[in-house]
Amino acid sequence: MAPAPILTLSGTTLGFGGTPLFQGIDLTVHAGEHICLVGRNGSGKSTLLKVMAGLVAPDSGDRFVQPGASVDYMAQEPDFTGFATLFDFACAGLDPAEHYRVEIAMEGIKLDPAIQCSGASGGERRRASVARILASQADLLLLDEPTNHLDIEAISWLENHLSTLRKGFVLISHDRAFLRALTRSTLWIDRGVVRRLNDGFSAFEDWRDKVFEEEDQQRHKLNRLIKAEARWAVEGISGRRKRNMGRVRRLRDLREQRSSQIKRTGTAAMVFDAGPKSGRMVIEARSIGKSYGAMPIVEDFSLRIMRGERIALVGPNGVGKTTLLNMLIGAAKPDSGTVKLGTNLTLAVFDQNRAALDPDQSLWEALTEDPELGVSGKNDQVMVRGVPRHVVGYLKDFLFSEAQARAPVRSLSGGEKARLLLARIMAMESNLLILDEPTNDLDVETLDLLQELIDDYDGTVLLVSHDRDFLDRVATTTVAMEGRGNAVIYAGGWSDYCAQRGPATVEAPKVKPKKKAAKPVEKQVSDGLSFKQQHRLKELSGLIETLEAEIARLEAFLAQPDIFSREPEKFAKASQSLATRQQALSEAEEEWLELEDMA
C-alpha cells in the first residue's frame, strides 16, 4: 500500500502578471519520498518550492497538506534580522529542550554557534540554514540549494545525514553527485510544465534526452503534415474549384498547434577564446610558504604548471584555497619561496564572490563599462575578443532577454549572475583561466557546456570547486589543501584523489632529487650551475621571448583572409618559418627546464 500523500498541488498556475511561469501543475509528494526538483535557471524551481511551502500564493489552483502533517522550508537567502548569533537563528521556533538537535547539526557541519549574524560569511549563513532545517521535526523538508557555499566535507556530511532520514524531502541542487546519491524520484519543470520520473537523478538526463527526441520527432511530423495540407490547399482547391472547408480548418488548426508550442530554451552561446599562446611553462612555485598569524596556509609547497594543464584546488572552507590561487597568479606574495610566471600570460578571472559585478548597475553597464580604460557604460557595443557586438545581441547569446538588458544586476538569480560574469570574461582573450567556484548556481545544461568549453580551451586552467562531479570531468591534477599548511599534489580529479590518498591522508617523506654531476672542467657556483650553464640560462630566456614574438607575428600573417590565394609563395615561406620556430621554441623550453631543474 502506497504511503499517504503529505502535499498535493492541483491545477496550480502562477504568472506574476505576465506569461505564466507554470500552468495547470498537478503533483503529489508522499511520506518518506526523496525527490529532486530540476530545471533550467529561470524555469521557476525556487518559486514552485515556495508555492509548495505555502509562502507564495498561486494565481489559481489548490494546495493541500495532510491534516496533522507539517512542511518546513529552507530558503536560498534567509532573513537573519533580529538574531544575534547563528545559533539563535537556527533555534528559532524550537522548544529549548530541542536545541540539542541544532548543536548536533552544527557540530556535523563544523559551524561555530557563537558567530555573530552581522559578521557571518555566506558559507556560514548557509550552514546555519542547514542546521535549522535539519533540526526541524516537519514531515516534509523543502531544501533550496543546501550545498551552495558548502565545502566537500560539509556536503558529504549533509549527504550522509539526509540519506538516513525517514521523513520526505524535495531538493533543489546543481550538485550531480549529491543528487545521484540521495534522490529516488525526479520532478522536472520545463516551459511551465512539471513532469515526474519515478526514478532518481541518475536516470534524469537519459530520460530528458528521450523526451526531447520524441518532441523533435512529433514536431517534424507536424511540419510534414502542415506542408502536405498546404500543398492540397493550393493544388486541390484550384483543381476542384470548390473548397473542402473541413481540410482548410484542419490546416488552420495545425498551424495554431505549431505556433502554440513553446520553444525549448537553448544553451548559452559560450566560448573561451584563448589568445596568443603562453610559454610552455606557465607557473612555477618553489618552496613557497604563507601564514596568517599562527595559522599556516601552505608550507614548503612547490608546483610547476605547464601550458594546457587543468589544476584543481580542493579543501575545506577557510583552509586558504583562494590565497594559494592568488599567490600562484602573482596577486599575493608568499612569505617565503618564489613564484615565477611564464611568458606572454593573459588572465581571465571568475570570482566566487561576484565582486566584479556592481548590483546597482544594469546588465548593459556591467558589460560595457571599463573604468581602467575610461570606457563608460553607455555604449551600444561591447568588444568581444576584439570584435564589436551589440550589447543586446551578446546578452541573448547568454540567454538574457532584451527586457533584462536595462534591469539591475541585483534582480538576477544566482545562476544568471554567474552567466553574466561568464559573459564578461568570455569577451576577453586569455590563455590562463582562473575559475574560483564557477559551478555555484549553474544549471546542469550550463555545467555540461562549461565542462566542454574547458576541455576545448587552448590554454591553462586553475580551478577552485566543491562540485565533485565537475572536478572529475575537468581536472588533470588536484592540489588537496588538508590544513596546517599541508598541500599535497595528486594526479587526476576528485575520485582519483580519494583513491590515491586512501582512508587517511599520509604525507609521504620528501626525497631530494639527485643532482646531475657537473663536468669537472667547469667551476661550480652556489646554485648548482656552472658559469657557462648560468650564462646559457639567461640566453635561453631572451631566446624564448624572441621566438614567441616571431611566432605571434607569423600566426597573425597566416591568419589574414585569402592570403594563400593572394600570395602563395609568401604563405609557403611563412608556414615553413612558423614550423621551424615552433620546433626551436620547444627545444629551447626543454633546455631551459632542464637547467632550472639543475638549479
Backbone hydrogen bonds, N-H to C=O, Kabsch-Sander energy under -0.5 kcal/mol:
donor,donor_aa,acceptor,acceptor_aa,energy
6,I,29,V,-2.7
7,L,29,V,-1.8
8,T,64,F,-2.4
9,L,27,L,-2.8
10,S,62,D,-2.4
12,T,25,I,-2.5
13,T,60,S,-2.0
14,L,22,F,-2.4
18,G,15,G,-2.1
21,L,14,L,-2.5
22,F,14,L,-1.6
23,Q,192,G,-2.0
25,I,12,T,-2.7
27,L,9,L,-2.0
29,V,7,L,-2.7
31,A,4,A,-1.8
33,E,30,H,-1.7
35,I,33,E,-0.6
35,I,169,F,-2.7
36,C,185,S,-2.1
37,L,171,L,-2.8
38,V,36,C,-0.6
38,V,187,L,-2.8
43,S,40,R,-2.2
48,L,44,G,-2.6
49,L,45,K,-2.2
50,K,46,S,-1.9
51,V,47,T,-2.1
52,M,48,L,-2.4
53,A,49,L,-1.7
54,G,50,K,-0.7
54,G,51,V,-0.9
55,L,50,K,-2.5
56,V,50,K,-1.0
59,D,13,T,-2.1
60,S,13,T,-1.5
62,D,10,S,-2.3
64,F,8,T,-2.8
66,Q,6,I,-2.6
69,A,66,Q,-2.6
72,D,140,L,-2.5
74,M,142,L,-3.1
75,A,73,Y,-0.6
80,F,78,P,-0.6
83,F,80,F,-1.7
86,L,115,I,-2.2
87,F,113,P,-1.7
89,F,85,T,-1.8
90,A,86,L,-2.4
91,C,87,F,-1.8
92,A,88,D,-0.5
92,A,89,F,-1.2
94,L,91,C,-2.4
98,E,95,D,-3.2
99,H,96,P,-1.3
101,R,98,E,-1.7
102,V,98,E,-0.6
102,V,99,H,-0.6
103,E,99,H,-1.9
104,I,100,Y,-2.2
105,A,101,R,-2.1
106,M,102,V,-2.8
107,E,103,E,-2.0
108,G,104,I,-2.1
109,I,105,A,-2.1
110,K,107,E,-0.7
111,L,106,M,-2.7
115,I,112,D,-1.5
117,C,84,A,-2.3
119,G,116,Q,-0.8
120,A,116,Q,-0.5
120,A,117,C,-0.9
125,R,121,S,-2.4
126,R,122,G,-2.2
127,R,123,G,-2.0
128,A,124,E,-2.0
129,S,125,R,-2.1
130,V,126,R,-2.2
131,A,127,R,-2.7
132,R,128,A,-2.2
133,I,129,S,-2.2
134,L,130,V,-2.3
135,A,131,A,-1.4
136,S,133,I,-0.8
139,D,70,S,-1.2
140,L,70,S,-1.5
141,L,168,G,-2.2
142,L,72,D,-2.5
143,L,141,L,-0.6
143,L,170,V,-2.9
144,D,74,M,-1.6
144,D,142,L,-0.6
145,E,143,L,-0.8
145,E,172,I,-1.9
148,N,145,E,-0.9
150,L,147,T,-2.1
155,I,151,D,-2.6
156,S,152,I,-2.6
157,W,153,E,-1.9
158,L,154,A,-2.6
159,E,155,I,-2.7
160,N,156,S,-2.4
161,H,157,W,-2.4
162,L,158,L,-2.8
163,S,159,E,-1.8
164,T,160,N,-0.7
164,T,161,H,-1.1
165,L,162,L,-1.2
168,G,139,D,-1.8
169,F,33,E,-2.6
170,V,141,L,-2.4
171,L,35,I,-2.6
172,I,143,L,-2.8
173,S,171,L,-0.5
176,R,174,H,-1.0
179,L,175,D,-2.4
180,R,176,R,-2.9
181,A,177,A,-1.7
182,L,178,F,-1.2
183,T,179,L,-2.3
184,R,34,H,-3.3
185,S,34,H,-1.4
186,T,197,L,-2.7
187,L,36,C,-3.1
188,W,186,T,-0.5
188,W,195,R,-2.8
189,I,38,V,-2.4
189,I,187,L,-0.6
190,D,188,W,-0.6
190,D,193,V,-2.9
193,V,190,D,-1.5
195,R,188,W,-2.7
195,R,193,V,-0.6
197,L,186,T,-2.7
199,D,197,L,-1.8
201,F,179,L,-0.5
203,A,200,G,-1.7
204,F,201,F,-1.4
205,E,201,F,-0.7
207,W,203,A,-1.7
208,R,204,F,-3.2
209,D,205,E,-2.3
210,K,206,D,-1.9
211,V,207,W,-2.4
212,F,208,R,-2.5
213,E,209,D,-2.3
214,E,210,K,-2.4
215,E,211,V,-2.3
216,D,212,F,-2.4
217,Q,213,E,-2.1
218,Q,214,E,-2.3
219,R,215,E,-2.3
220,H,216,D,-2.4
221,K,217,Q,-2.3
222,L,218,Q,-2.4
223,N,219,R,-2.4
224,R,220,H,-2.1
225,L,221,K,-2.4
226,I,222,L,-2.4
227,K,223,N,-2.2
228,A,224,R,-2.3
229,E,225,L,-2.6
230,A,226,I,-2.6
231,R,227,K,-2.3
232,W,228,A,-2.1
233,A,229,E,-2.3
234,V,230,A,-1.2
235,E,231,R,-3.0
236,G,232,W,-2.1
237,I,232,W,-1.1
238,S,234,V,-1.3
239,G,235,E,-1.6
240,R,236,G,-2.2
241,R,237,I,-2.5
245,M,243,R,-1.1
247,R,244,N,-0.7
248,V,244,N,-1.8
249,R,245,M,-2.5
250,R,246,G,-1.8
251,L,247,R,-2.3
252,R,248,V,-2.1
253,D,249,R,-2.6
254,L,250,R,-2.6
255,R,251,L,-2.2
256,E,252,R,-2.2
257,Q,253,D,-2.3
258,R,254,L,-2.1
259,S,255,R,-2.4
260,S,256,E,-1.8
261,Q,257,Q,-0.6
261,Q,258,R,-0.9
263,K,261,Q,-0.6
269,A,397,D,-3.9
270,M,268,A,-2.2
273,D,271,V,-0.6
273,D,428,M,-0.5
274,A,272,F,-0.8
275,G,430,S,-1.8
279,G,343,T,-2.1
282,V,280,R,-0.6
282,V,305,I,-2.5
283,I,305,I,-1.6
284,E,340,K,-2.4
285,A,303,L,-3.2
286,R,338,T,-3.0
287,S,285,A,-0.5
288,I,301,F,-2.7
289,G,336,S,-1.8
290,K,298,V,-2.4
292,Y,295,M,-2.8
293,G,291,S,-0.6
295,M,292,Y,-2.0
297,I,290,K,-3.6
298,V,290,K,-1.4
299,E,485,G,-1.9
301,F,288,I,-2.5
303,L,285,A,-2.0
305,I,283,I,-3.3
306,M,304,R,-0.5
307,R,280,R,-3.0
309,E,306,M,-1.9
311,I,309,E,-0.5
311,I,461,V,-2.8
312,A,310,R,-0.5
312,A,477,T,-2.9
313,L,463,L,-3.1
314,V,312,A,-0.5
314,V,479,V,-2.4
319,V,316,P,-1.7
324,L,320,G,-2.5
325,L,321,K,-2.5
326,N,322,T,-2.5
327,M,323,T,-2.0
328,L,324,L,-2.3
329,I,325,L,-1.5
330,G,327,M,-0.9
331,A,326,N,-2.2
332,A,326,N,-1.4
335,D,289,G,-2.3
336,S,289,G,-1.5
338,T,286,R,-1.8
340,K,284,E,-3.0
341,L,339,V,-0.5
342,G,282,V,-3.5
348,A,432,L,-1.9
350,F,434,I,-3.4
351,D,349,V,-0.6
354,R,351,D,-1.7
357,L,354,R,-2.0
358,D,356,A,-0.5
361,Q,358,D,-1.6
363,L,404,Q,-0.5
363,L,407,A,-1.6
364,W,405,A,-2.3
366,A,362,S,-2.4
367,L,363,L,-1.4
368,T,364,W,-1.7
369,E,365,E,-2.5
370,D,375,V,-2.6
373,L,370,D,-0.9
374,G,370,D,-0.6
374,G,371,P,-0.7
375,V,370,D,-2.4
376,S,374,G,-0.5
379,N,376,S,-0.6
382,V,389,R,-3.0
384,V,382,V,-0.7
384,V,387,V,-3.0
385,R,383,M,-0.7
385,R,427,A,-3.7
387,V,384,V,-1.5
389,R,382,V,-2.3
391,V,380,D,-2.6
394,Y,390,H,-2.3
395,L,391,V,-2.6
396,K,392,V,-2.2
397,D,393,G,-1.2
398,F,394,Y,-0.7
398,F,395,L,-1.1
399,L,396,K,-1.9
400,F,395,L,-2.1
404,Q,401,S,-0.5
405,A,401,S,-0.7
405,A,402,E,-0.8
406,R,403,A,-0.6
407,A,404,Q,-1.4
409,V,361,Q,-2.8
410,R,359,P,-2.1
411,S,408,P,-1.6
412,L,409,V,-1.9
417,K,413,S,-2.3
418,A,414,G,-1.9
419,R,415,G,-2.0
420,L,416,E,-2.3
421,L,417,K,-2.3
422,L,418,A,-2.1
423,A,419,R,-2.2
424,R,420,L,-1.8
425,I,421,L,-2.2
426,M,422,L,-2.3
427,A,423,A,-0.6
427,A,424,R,-0.7
428,M,425,I,-1.0
430,S,273,D,-1.5
431,N,346,T,-2.9
432,L,346,T,-1.8
433,L,460,T,-3.1
434,I,348,A,-3.1
434,I,432,L,-0.5
435,L,433,L,-0.6
435,L,462,L,-2.9
436,D,350,F,-2.5
436,D,434,I,-0.6
437,E,435,L,-0.8
437,E,464,V,-2.8
440,N,437,E,-0.6
442,L,439,T,-1.4
447,L,443,D,-2.4
448,D,444,V,-2.3
449,L,445,E,-2.0
450,L,446,T,-2.7
451,Q,447,L,-2.4
452,E,448,D,-2.0
453,L,449,L,-2.4
454,I,450,L,-2.2
455,D,451,Q,-2.3
456,D,452,E,-2.0
457,Y,453,L,-0.9
459,G,457,Y,-1.3
460,T,431,N,-2.2
461,V,309,E,-2.4
462,L,433,L,-2.8
463,L,311,I,-3.0
464,V,435,L,-2.8
465,S,313,L,-1.0
468,R,466,H,-0.9
471,L,467,D,-2.4
472,D,468,R,-2.1
473,R,469,D,-1.7
474,V,470,F,-1.6
475,A,471,L,-1.9
476,T,310,R,-2.5
477,T,310,R,-1.8
478,T,490,Y,-3.0
479,V,312,A,-3.5
480,A,478,T,-0.7
480,A,488,V,-2.9
481,M,314,V,-3.0
481,M,479,V,-0.7
482,E,480,A,-0.9
482,E,486,N,-2.6
485,G,296,P,-0.8
486,N,483,G,-1.8
487,A,485,G,-0.7
488,V,480,A,-2.4
490,Y,478,T,-3.1
492,G,476,T,-2.8
497,Y,493,G,-2.3
498,C,494,W,-2.6
499,A,495,S,-2.2
500,Q,496,D,-2.4
501,R,497,Y,-2.5
502,G,498,C,-1.2
504,A,501,R,-0.5
506,V,504,A,-0.5
507,E,505,T,-0.5
512,K,510,K,-0.5
522,E,519,K,-1.8
523,K,521,V,-0.5
525,V,529,L,-1.5
528,G,525,V,-1.8
531,F,523,K,-1.1
534,Q,530,S,-2.8
535,H,531,F,-2.3
536,R,532,K,-2.1
537,L,533,Q,-2.4
538,K,534,Q,-1.9
539,E,535,H,-2.2
540,L,536,R,-2.6
541,S,537,L,-1.6
542,G,538,K,-1.6
543,L,539,E,-2.6
544,I,540,L,-3.0
545,E,541,S,-1.7
546,T,542,G,-2.2
547,L,543,L,-2.8
548,E,544,I,-2.4
549,A,545,E,-2.1
550,E,546,T,-2.3
551,I,547,L,-2.6
552,A,548,E,-2.2
553,R,549,A,-2.0
554,L,550,E,-2.5
555,E,551,I,-2.7
556,A,552,A,-2.0
557,F,553,R,-2.1
558,L,554,L,-2.7
559,A,555,E,-1.2
560,Q,557,F,-1.3
563,I,560,Q,-1.4
566,R,562,D,-2.3
567,E,563,I,-2.5
571,F,567,E,-2.3
572,A,568,P,-2.2
573,K,569,E,-2.5
574,A,570,K,-2.8
575,S,571,F,-2.3
576,Q,572,A,-2.2
577,S,573,K,-2.6
578,L,574,A,-2.5
579,A,575,S,-2.1
580,T,576,Q,-2.3
581,R,577,S,-2.5
582,Q,578,L,-2.5
583,Q,579,A,-2.0
584,A,580,T,-2.2
585,L,581,R,-2.7
586,S,582,Q,-2.1
587,E,583,Q,-2.2
588,A,584,A,-2.5
589,E,585,L,-2.6
590,E,586,S,-2.1
591,E,587,E,-2.3
592,W,588,A,-2.5
593,L,589,E,-2.5
594,E,590,E,-2.1
595,L,591,E,-2.2
596,E,592,W,-2.3
597,D,593,L,-2.3
598,M,594,E,-2.1
599,A,595,L,-2.0
